[in-house]
Amino acid sequence: MNKYSKTPLLSLIFTLSTLLGVALLPAQSMRILDVVVQEDATFVEVPILISAPDSAAAIQFSVLWPPEKLRLDSLKVSAVLQNGNFTVLSNRLGDNEIRVIVVPVIATGLRDFLVFEEDSAAFRLSFELLRDFKESAEVHFNPDFPTAFSDNLANHIPATVQNGTISYSGNPTSNQRIDALAERIQVSPNPVQNQLRITGFPAGDRFRSVHLLDNLGRRCWSGQLTDAPLPIPESLGNGLYWLVLDLKGGICTKRVVVLR
């Protein structure tokens, strides 16, 4: 079932959006591992680990990489997905992004569950190291395409994500634990009417990018992270949105409800 699909991307987004509601369950976790390779390596596999305390019926995520350093060779999926009643749809966008959606095959009206062991390698991305790969390269979740799960009742389950770094054995690097950082960052008021304040982020992350996305991953607003309140565009209607912070330690997402 692990196939590269020619289905248009908007159709893939719509497929999963029908499974995603606004009732929130405890956050799931997706993590791209730091990988250390040998100096003479030409290919490297980068695991994407999942910790899911609650069972899931669908998953969506998007991964980016520097195209001048890495070339995607293949996407591999775990036995949980291969042996289950699921379809894995993937769509390569250009030479630096892949978007993946996992949806159940509903033949009897019943849906299987995705049950992962803690930090299980659900996906593996195989990359070719290109000539411009020097010392290290980051592989990270796309801040403009929310990583999310859903359960079989269409409840939306936000995902905590952490990015990974590929480096040569003589130059290992590591990333800050984005999940611990995310716990310290607060947004208020929430629900919000006109202005949103963000607190708890490191001083070194000032002036980094911040985006507001709707439930389909469409960007509604972009700006810079400062101590000043963020304006909520008057054109935004009531509903659930995602605040995406592009921090040095990784991508942090926060749920925001607009209620005017």
Secondary structure by P-SEA (a helix, b strand, c coil): ccccccccaaaaaaaaaaacccccccbbbbbbbbccccccccbbbbbbbbbbcccccccccccccccccccccccccccccccccbbbbbbbccccbbbbbbbbbccccbbbbbccccccccbbbbbbbccccccbbbbbccccccccccccccbbbbbbbbbbbbbcccbbbbbcaaaaaaaaccccccccccbbbbccccccccccbbbbbccccccccccccccccccccccccbbbbbbbbbccccbbbbbbbbcc
